[in-house]
Amino acid sequence: MTHRLKSMLGMILLAGLLTAVPLLAAVPNTISYQGVLTDAGGTPLTGSQTVVFRLFSVATGGTPLWEETRNVSLQNGTYQVQLGTVTPLPDTVFSGTPGTWLEVTVGSQTLTPRQHLDSVPYAFQAKRADSAATADNAATQTDLATHAGNPSAHHARYTDAEAVAAATAANMIPGAACSGQGQVLQWDGSQWVCVNLDQLTPSGGHARGFELTDSWGKTWDGVPRPAATWADANAKCQALGGRLPTITELYRNNGTTGTGELTGVLDTTQLWTQIADSTAGNRVQVTLADGSISSLAETSSSAYRCVWPDQTNNGFSGDACYGPAGAECHAKDRFWHVDTYDRPALPYAVAANECRAVDASLPTVRDYQELIQAGLENPGSFWRWASDVKYWYSGGYGHALVGWSGNPQSDWFYTSTSGSGGYSASNSSQRFRCIGRDPSFSGTPIATDPGCKNGDCFTLTTGKTLLVADNQNRAEARFADAAEACRALGADLPDAGEFGDLVRAGWGNGNGILWASEPVYWYNGNYGVVMLSFSGTGSADWSISSSTMSLADPAGFWPYRCVWHEKVEPVMNHCKQNERAVWNGSGYSCQAATAGDSGGNANPGGIQLVDNWGNAWDLLQRAQADYATASATCQGLGGRLPTATEVYRVRANQTLATTIGDANSTSYLWTLNPSATAGQRSTIRVSDGDVSALAETSVTPYRCVWPGAAGDIFGSRACYGDPAASDGCFTTSDLRSDSYDRASLTQPAAAWECAFYGGRLPDLNDLQSLIHAGAPNGSGNNLWSAEPIFMYNGNTYGYATFGWSGTGTAGWTPDGYYMTFSLAPGTALSPFRCVYSNQLK
């Protein structure tokens, strides 16, 4: 075993010189010393080691001028000590001698040769300087000094702390210095050689003091930089090829709840981030010691650290997400990534700015429901911001909050009774997660000018997806007419999250309130739509309040702006009833859809029924069983339990398709669908499609189904439509939906079923676009949407429901008086239709 000094990329600096101080008279006589201990294989050691530090006036022999013994604690092999805190360092230790040498003993073994320190005396003399600026300059002159030149640095690795004596001369630092500018010593496996720092290190040799690399692969200044205004700090980092960090990048490395990988002597210093605060003119700061978050005026001066990312993202992936190193992102569908950890609690605007800094946005409640039902890591009894706006009693304006406790939690929906839904003013601090596009999928670009008002477009390149928006207001119009005008251009009215992201990115020419696409309900039975406003050029501190959010009857006349989204495919895939859509890496292609087959396992005796959608069924229902037994039995036979609508569309009392049930049957059959209560499943009667719910531990009859080949997205046979038609779906240029209402289910059961088929419940924009385009077979019943609502009467939470009769028209509008807009708690039973959108939103 040997003891090798393997690299020298650090600093020995007078601790008082690492920060800007107005007077240096109080600077202590201490030296900050860092080292790294590794085993023979290079693996960092853990635990603790006894290390003795001595200073001499000669290179060999002699009597120590100073000595101190320390018990160092190793974190990932790294230790840091402040020399002079146990045995004070006298001023005379660096004066009156030709030089000073540091000797280090680890355990019982002494490292040779001693290290010559010839710049530290000047650092000590800086204590007597007239200003801190002079002292700081003395420090910066030695930031990147090599050991053999001006050794103000030490970042040492030892292969075996118990065998130091076995070191050879070849292992040691050579006496000759690396004299070239920007050169440092590096161990090449057999000896020390000089290398160019700008070619060797991620920071190009620009890291202050030494480089630190965190678990996410980002390279950092080893010590904070002197205090500067935010603009100067930002410019400095960019000039060095780096940038200021985000809030999360600092927070996840804090020494209390994070990794502690960046903490050191000055870890209590508040550091600049790149993120704008919710107070105009302020930027957010983070303290590495404990992750505490504050803000400071940009014109004030503060310390900072530059960071050099290990990847350049054009999208939200890798360490741009917040999660365990190497598993930071949760994949949603095939286009989206989501944080697997909660980010630290921040006001809404700051949270939104943090997400945009990594090419992401705050999720909607619909996003959260789909994620939570499918399984989202690290649940807990905390609130997280959602981008949906909320109005509540007593004139409250703010945003929805989301919480969940299970992974997965298929019965999740927005409600106050289980702590899953809430609301808060925008200036409160809440946890959050970001959602953004996976950069491996580029989408279909938006035209430079897709039809903007007077050709004046505003492009948002940072956020969940690229947006192009009108940069001028369009003429006043009723809500339905505004939505239809945008739809005719291939655009939509913005939702609240999109509106806020646009404003905080500098949207121009704001001069009043504009239509947004979120429904709202308020006292005395008022049903309407949210309106949002900003003035002049948008700013990063914009947020929802009584001065930026209004409520309006959709029959009123107000200005508006259209927003265009990226698309999955240039022209949306359109497969026929006997086909299925399969992802080919860049789009969807249509392949023949084969019918299901029980393989002789149907009940009884292998006799099966194949319905008009190609699903093979048990001829007769099976004996009563609990849910787990029924599900396992069907799976063991190569099938599964059906969804509620698979039973509903072959019920006895319909005429659209061949029935599989007895009109006189009173049995409720198990389905895969959850209910609105944990531990329950939806059950359905095959005679008339009536729906109930039953505890999974109870027993009821069931039928197994062997479905036909499914597509990768919602469409074709997954739609509820006429099975005799070439395509049972209703399709527009960018939307696809059912042609008939599905079974009446609770809201979470409906949302789950749509996601099961690769679709989702529609929001107001989706439904209004479909109805305006002529959506068929409106039943007059109001259908579930994904829009959460605060129901003023009773101060409860629910969802907006929307309906129409016959064929939809371009004049349809969400109106409470005509009952095209109503409310229902998530526990109610309502019909619904699933949708698929070609837009990346």
N, C-alpha and C positions, 0 to 999 in steps of 0.2 A: 504494500500500500504506500502511496506517496502523498505528499502535500504539495499542491501546485497553486501558485498564484496565476489564475487563468486570464483575467481581463482587468483593465484599468479604465473605467468609464464612469467616473463619479466625481465627487468634490469633497475636499476638506476646506471648509470655509468658516470663518468666524460667524457664529450663528446670528449675531446682531447685525451683520451686514447683508443678510438675505432678505430683509424687508426695509422699506423706506421708513426712516424715523427722523423726526425734526432735529433732534440733538443726539449726539453720539456719546455724551458723557456717561450715560447709564449702560452702555454696551458691556455685557459680561465677558470675562476672559474664558471663553469656552470655544471648543472646536466641534463642529458636527462631523461625525464619522459614520460612514455606511459600509457594510460588507455583505457578502453572500457566501454561505457555506454549502457545499454540495458533496455528495459521495463520489466514489470513483467513476460511476456511470453518468455523472452530471445531474443526478436527481437532488433537488434541494432538500437539505436536512430540516428536521423539526425538533422541537424541544428547546433546551437551553444549553449554553456553553459558558465556561469561565474564560474570560479574555483579560489579559494584562497588557496595558498600554504604558510605554515608557518613552521619554524624550531624552536624547543625548546631544552633546555638543561635538561628538566625533562619530565617524562612520562605524568604527569597531572599538570594542573595549570601552574604557572610561566608566565614569560614575553617572547614574541617571540624574538628570536635572529635575525630573518630575516623574511620578509613577501613580497609576490608578488601576485598581482591579474592578472589573464589572462582570456581572452575571447577565448575559444577553439572552433574550427570548427570540427564537427564530420563527419568522412567519414566511412560509414558502422559501426557506433558506436565508431570507434577508434579515439583517439586524441593523439597528441604528442606535448610536449612543451620542450623548453630548459630553465630550471629554472636558473635565474640569468641574463637573457638578459634584463629584465626590471629594476629590482633592483639588482645591483651587489652583488654577494656572497663574503663576506670578508673571507680572509684566516683563521681568528680567529674563524669562526663559528664552526669549527670542532676541535679546539685545546683547551686545558685547561678545558675540561669538561669530565665527565665519559661517556658521550654518547650524541647522537643527535637524536631527534625524529621529524618525519615529520607529520604534521597535514594537512588534505585536507578538504576543505569546498566546496561543490557543491551547487550553489545557496545560500540559507540561512541555509543549513543544514550541520553540521560538523560531519565527520566520526570519530568514536571512536572505539578502542583506537588508539592513535597515533602509527606510525610505527617507530620502533627503527632502526636507521642506524648506523652500527658499522664498515662497511668496506669503506664507502665513505671517512673518514678522511685519510686513507692510500692512496686512489686514489689522493686526493689533495696533499698529501706529495710527491707523485710520480712526481709532477710538479718540484720538486727540485732534482729529481734523475739525475744520471750522464748520463744515456742513455735511449732511448725509449724502448729498450728491457726489462729493468727492469719494466718500467711502464706497458708495455703490459702484462707482467707476472702477475702484480697485478690485471689487468682486468680479465685475463683468470681464475684466481683463484676464481672469483666470478660469472663466467658466469652462472652457474646453481644453485647458492645459493638460499636457500629458505628464505622467509620473516622472519621467526622466528629465523633463524640461522644467516647467514650473509646476511642481506637483501640488496642485490644490485639489486633487481628486483621488478618490479611492473607492473602487467597487470590486471587492476581491472575492474569488471563489476558491474554496479549499476542497480537495477530493477526500481528505480524511483528516479530521481535526486531531485524531489521536496519533498520527504518524508524521508530524511535521518534520521531524529530524531526518526523514528519508529524502528530503528535497535535495536536488542537485543543482549545480550552477546553471545547467541548461534550462532549468525550470524558472530561473529567476529573471527579474527585469534587467536588461543590459544597461551598462553604464552610459553608453552613448544615447543621446536624445534622438527622437524623431524630429528632425529640424524643419521638415517641410510644412508649409501652412496647411492646416486642416488635417494633419496626420496624427494617428494614435497607434498605440501598441495593441496587437491582437495575437493570441496564442493560436498557432496553426496546427497543433497536434504534437509538435516536437520542439518548437522554439518560439520565441517572441519575434514578431515581424511588424514593420510599419505599414499601415494601410491608410487610404484616404477616407476620412470620416464621411464625406458627402456621398460616397459610393457604398459605404458599409451600412449605414444606419437608416431607419425609416424616416427620421427627421432631417436627413442630409447633414447631420452634424449641428443642427440648429437648436436642439433641445437645450434648455438652460440648465447648466450644472451637469446633468447626466440624463440618460433616457430611462423612462420607466414604461413597461408594456403591461397593460392590464389583461385580465382573463379574456377579454373580447378582442384582443389583438390590436388595440389602439395604443399608439406611442405618445408619451406625455413628457412635458418638461419635468425634470426631476425635482426642481424646487420652484416656488412661485416667482414670477417676474415682478420687478418693482412697480409700485402703484402708478397707474395711468388712467386717463379718461377712457370711457368705453370705446370711443372712436379710435383713439390712438392704439389701444390694446388690440382691437379688431384688425386694424391696418397692419400692426406689427406681426401678428400671427399669420395673416394672409401673405405678407411679404416673405415670410420664412417657409412658405409652402404648406402651412397648416391652417388652423382656424381656432376660434374660441369654441369651447365645448357646449353641448346642450345641457339642460338641467339634469336629465337622466344619466348622461355620461359621467358627470361628477357624482351624482347621488348614489349610483350603484357601486361606486368605489369608496363610499364613506366608511369611516372606521368604526361606526357603532352598529349599523344594520346592514352595511355593505361588505365588500371584500376587504377593505382597508389597504388595498394595494398601492394607493397613492399617498397615504398619510405619512407624515414625518414631523420634523421639528416645528414647522409652521402650519400644521394642519388645522389650526383654529382660525386661520385667515379666511375672510370672505372673498370669494373669487368670482370674477365676471363670468357670465355665460353669454351666448349669442341671443338669448330669448328675450323678446320685448315683454315688459310687465303690463298689467292691466291699468297702471297709472301712467298717463302720457309722459313720455320723456324718461322713463325709468327702464332699467334692465334688471333681470333677475340675477341673484347671486346665490351661491351654495358654499357652505362650510364643509370641508372634507372630514373634520373630526367627527361630526355627528349627522351630517346630511341636512342640517337646518337650512331653511330657504328664506331669503329676504330680497329686498330690491333697493336700488340706489339710482339716483339721478345720473344720466349718462355723462353729464358734465363734471361729476365728482371723480375723484381718483380712487382706484382700488387695485389690489394685487390681482394677478391672473395667471393661468397656465395655458399654454398652447397645446393643442392636440393634433396629431397626424393620423387620420383614419387609415386603416389597412385596406379599405375598399372604397370605390367611388360608386355610389348608388344612383341609379336613375329609376328609383322605385324603392319599395319598402321591403328589405330582406336582411338576412344575416344579423350583424350586431346593431343595425339600425332599429330592430325590434328590441324590446326589453324582455329578457328571460334568461335562463341559465346559459352560460357560454356554450355555444354549439347547438343549442336548442331554443333559440330566442323567439322564433316565430311559430305561431299556430296557423296552419294552412286552412283556408276556407274556400270551398269549391275548388276550382283550379286557377283562380285569378287573384286571390286575396291572401294577405298575411295579416295576422293580429298579434299583438303582444301576448306573451304567456304570463307575464307578471303585471301587477298594477304599477303604474308610475306614481310618483309622490303627489300628495294632495296639493292642488293649485287652483286659483280662480279659473273660471271657465275660459276666458280669453287667453290666459297664459297657457293653459292646457292645449287649446287649439293651436296656438303658435308653436308649442313644442312639437305637436304632431306634424304640422306643416314643415318644420325644419328637417324632418326625416321622410318627406314625401308621403305623408299620411294625413288622416283626418280623424275626428272623433266619431265613433260609431253611432248609428241611429238605434232606437229601441228595436226596430225590426232586425237590424244586424245582430244585436245582442240576443234576441230570442232565438234566432237560428243557430247562433254559436253555442248558447247555453244548452239548448235542447240536444244538439249533436255532441256536446261535451267540450267545455272550455276549462282549461287548467286553472288551478289555484283559486277556487271560490272562497268566499269568506263573508262575514257579516260587515261589509263595508259598502258604502255608496260609491258608484262610479258615474262620471258625467256621461250623458247621452246628448246628441246634438239636437233632438226634438225640443222645440220651445213649449213652454207651459204657461197658462194663465190660471190662477186659482183665486179663491175667495179673498176679499179685502184688497183687491187690486194688486195681487202678486204677479210679478213677471219674472220668468227665469227659464230653467231647463229641466228636463226629466233626469231622474237619477235611477240607477239600476243596481240591484244586488242579487246574488244567488248563492245557494248553499250546496248544490250537488254537482257532480261531474260524471255522467251527464245528468240533466234535470229536465226530462221530457215534458213535465207538466208545467213548466215555467211560463208565466205570463205577467204582464204589468198590472200589479194590484198592490194595494196598501196592506192587505190582511196578512201577507206572509213576508213582509219586508223585502219584496222583490221590486217594488216601484216607489218612487218618491219624486220630489221636486225641490228645487232650491234656487235662490237668487244667484245671479252670475258671479257676484263678488265673494261668495263663500268659497272655501277651498275643499275640493273633493279629489279623490283618486280618479284615475282614468286609464284607459287603454287606447292605443292608436290602431287604426286599420288602414291599410294601403295596398296598392297593386303590387303583385309579384312582378319584379322587373324582367323575369324570363319570358313574360308575355307582353308584347308591345301594344296590342290592340290596333284598331284602324284610326289613323290620325284624322283630326278635324281639319276642314279646309281653313285656310288663313282667314277668309271672310265667308262664313257659311250663310250670310244673310243678315249681318248686324245692322242696326239702325244707322242709316247714313254711312254705312261702311266703317263705322267706328267700333272696333272690337277690343275687348280686354281679355287677355289670355292668362289663366292661372295655371302655372306649371308645377306648383308645389301643393300637394294635397292628395287625397285618396285617388283621384284620377285627374287627368287634364281637363280643364273646362275652358270654353270660349263663351263670352257673354257680351251682350249689348253694353256699350260704354256710355250710352245716352238713353234717356227715358223714352218709351213709346207713348203715344197719345192715350189719354184716359179711356178706359173701357170697363165694362162689367167683367167680373171674374171669369165667367164662362167664355166670353168673347176673347179675353186676353189669352186664356189657355188654348183656345182653338187657333188663334193667330200664331202662337208659338208652335203648336203641333203641325200646322201647315208648313212651317219652315224646318221641320225635323228637330225642333227644340222643345223645351219645357219651361214652365215657370220654376224658379229656384226654390228648393226647400230651405229651411232655416239654416241648416249646417252649411250648405253651399253658399247662401247669401253671406253668412258671417265670414267664411274663408275668403270670399271675394273682397269684401270690405277691408278685412285686416291685411290683405295683400296689396291694397292701394287702388281699389275700384274707383273710377273717376266720375266727376260731374254729378255727385249726389245733391239732390235738392228737394227732398221730401219723401213721403211714404210711397211704397211700392207693394204690389201684390206679391205674396209668397204662396207656397202650395200646401200649407199645413192647416187642417181644420181646427176649429176652436169652439167651445161652448161656454157661455157665461149666463149669469143670473137672469131670471124671468123668461126662461125658455128661448134664449137667443142662440142661434146656430150660425156660424159664420166662418170666416177665413182670416188667418193672420196677415198683418201688414207690417213691413219692416222699413226702417229709414236710416239714412246717413246724410251727411252734408259735406260738400266739397270733395276732396280726395280722401278715401278711406284710410284709416290708421290702425295699427296693430293693437290698440287698446280698446277697440270697439266691442261692445257686448250688449246683451239683451237687458233692457230696463224699461220703465214706463215712458221714457223719452225716445226710445228706439223701436218699440213694439206697440202696435195698435190692433184693435179687433174691428172687423167690418162685415156688414151684410154683403153677401156676394152679388146682390143686385146693384150695389153702388158703383160709381165710376171713379177709377183711380189709374194712375200711370203704372207701367210695368216694364220689366226687362226679360228677355228670353235668354236661356242658357243651353248650350250644345254640349253633349257628352261624347267621349270616345266610344267606339263600338267594338264588340267582339269580332264581328265579321262585317265586311263592307256591305254585303246583302245578307240578311238573316236567313239561315238555313230553313228549308221548308220541306220536310219529309211527309210522305203520304201515310195513310192509315196502316198499310201493310209493311211499313218501313220503320226503322229506328235511327236516331241521330247518334253518331259515334265520333268522338273527338279524334282528330288525326294529327294533332300537334300544332296546328295553326288555325283550324276551324272545324266545323262539323260536316261529316259526309253521311249520306243516307245508305243504309244497308238493309237487306231483307230481314224482316222480323219473323222469327219462327214461333209457332204456337207452343204452348206449354203441354207437357205430357206427364202423367203421374207415374209412368213406368210400371203400371200394374199395381200401384199402391193405393189407389182410390178406394173409398169405402162405399158400398160393400164389394168385396170380391174383385177389386180392381176395376170396377165399372166407373167411368168418369163422364162428366159433362164438360164440354168445351164451349165457353160463351163467345159472344160476338167479338170480343177483344182478344181472343186467343188464349184465355186463361182456362186451364183444366181444373175441375172441381171434384170433390167428393160428391157422389150422387146423393148420399144421405148424410145427415149430420151425425157426428160421433157422440159417444156417451159423455155425460158431464165430467168435467175435470177442472182443476184449478188452472190459472193462466200459465204458470211455468210448465206444468205437465202437458197442456195442450200445445204450447209453443214447441216444446222439445219433441213431442210426438211428430208434429208436422215436419219439423226440420230433419228428424231422423229418417223420414220417408222421402226426403229430397224436395219438400215443398216448404210452405210457411203458412202462418195465419194470414187472412186477408186484411186489407185496409177497409175502413168503413165504407168508402165510396165504391170499392170493388163489389161489395155486397149490395150496396144501394142501387147501382145501375142495373142489377139483374134481379131486383126484388119482384115480387109477384104482381104488385099493383101498378106496373108501368108497361107501356106498349112500345117503347123504342127498341127494345132488344129481347131476345129469348130469355125467359125467366128460369131460375134454377130452384125456386122456392115454392112452398105450399102457401096459397093465399090464406089458409086457416091456421098457419103456424103461429104459436104464441111464444116460441123460444127466442131468447136473446143470445146471439152468438158472440164469442170472443172476437175482437179485432186487435190489430197491432197498435191502434191509436191510443195514446195516453188520454187521460181525462184532465180535469182541472184540479184534481186532488192527488197528492202523492200516494202511490200504492194502489191506484185504481186504473182500470182500462175501460175504454169505450166498448159498449156492446151494442149490437144492432139486430133488429128483427127482420128476417128475410121476407116476411109477408108484406110489410108496408114501409120498411126502412126507418121505423121509429128507433130512436137512439136512447140508450140509458148508460149507466156506468156501474161498475161492480169492482169490489176489492179483488185484487189479484189472488188472494188466498181463498176466495169463494169458488164455487163450482158452477159451471153452466155448459151447455152443449157447444160444439164448435165444428167448423168445416175446414179442411185443409185445401189450399189452392196451390197449383203449380203454374206460376205465371209465364206468359210468353216472354221472349227476350226483350229486355228493357233497354231503352236508350240512355245516353249519358246526360241528357237534359230533358226537361218537361216538354212533351209534344207527342204527336202521333197517338198511339193507343193509350198513353197516360192521360190524355185529355178526356173529359166527359163530353162527348158529342155524339152525333148520329153515326153508329158503326157502319152504316151503309154508304156514307159519304166517303169521297176519296181522302178527305182529311177532316177529322172530327173536331179539330181545334178552330177557334176564331183567330185569325192572324192579320196584323197590320204590318207596316214596314219594319217596326222594331219591337212589337209585342205579340205574344201568343197567349191565349187563355182558353179555359173551358168554354164550351158553347151552351152548357146547361149548369144549373146550380148543383153543387154537391150536397151530400147529406148534412143535415143540421147537427153541428158538433159544437163543443166548447171552443173558445178561441185558441187555446194551446193545442187542442187536438187537430183543429183545422190547419194551423201553422205547421205543425209537425207533418201532416199528410202532404202538404204542398212541397215541403223540403224533401220528403221521401222520394218524390217523383222528379226531383231536380228543378223545382220551381219555388215560388214563394207567394205569400199573401200579398195582394196589391196595396200600394199606398194610394193617396188621393190622386196624384199625378197619373199613375197607371190606370186606375179605374176611369177617371175622367177621359183620358185619351181613348180607351177602349169604347166607352159609351158614345163619345163623339164620333168615333169611326163606324158606329153601327153595330155594337155588340148585340147578338141575337138572344131571343128567348128570355127577356127580362120577366121575372116572375112577379114583380111588385113587392117581393120580400127584400128587406135590407140585408146585405151581405157583409160578412166580416171584412175588415181591412186590417192593415198593420199599424194604423194610426192610433197611438194611445191618447186618451182624453181624460182631463180632470172634470168629473161630473159635479158641477156646482151644487146641485140639490143633494144633500146628504154628505157632501165633501168626500166622495168616493172616486175610485179610479175605474176606468173602463176603456172601451175602444169605440171609435167611430164606425158606424155601419152605413152603407150607401145602397140605394136601390133604384130601379127603373122598371118600366113595363114595356113589353114588346121589343122592338128594335130601337137601339139607342139613337139619339139625335145630337147634332152639334150644339144645340141650345141647352143641353142638360147642365144643371148646376147643383151643387150640394145645398139644399134648402130645407130647413126644418119645417117650414109651413106646409110644403108639399110632400113632406115625409120622404124626400130623397136622401136625407141626412138624419140619422138618429144615433143613439148611444146605447151601449149594452155592457154590463160587466162581463169579464172574461169567462165567468162560470155559466153564462146563458148559452142556450142552444140556438145557433143561427146557421143558415146555409152560407156557402162561400164559393168562390171560384179561384183557381190557382192561375198564376201568370208566370211567364218567362220573358225577360227583357234582353234584347241584344245590346242595350246600352251598358257601359261599365259604370254603374252607379249603385 
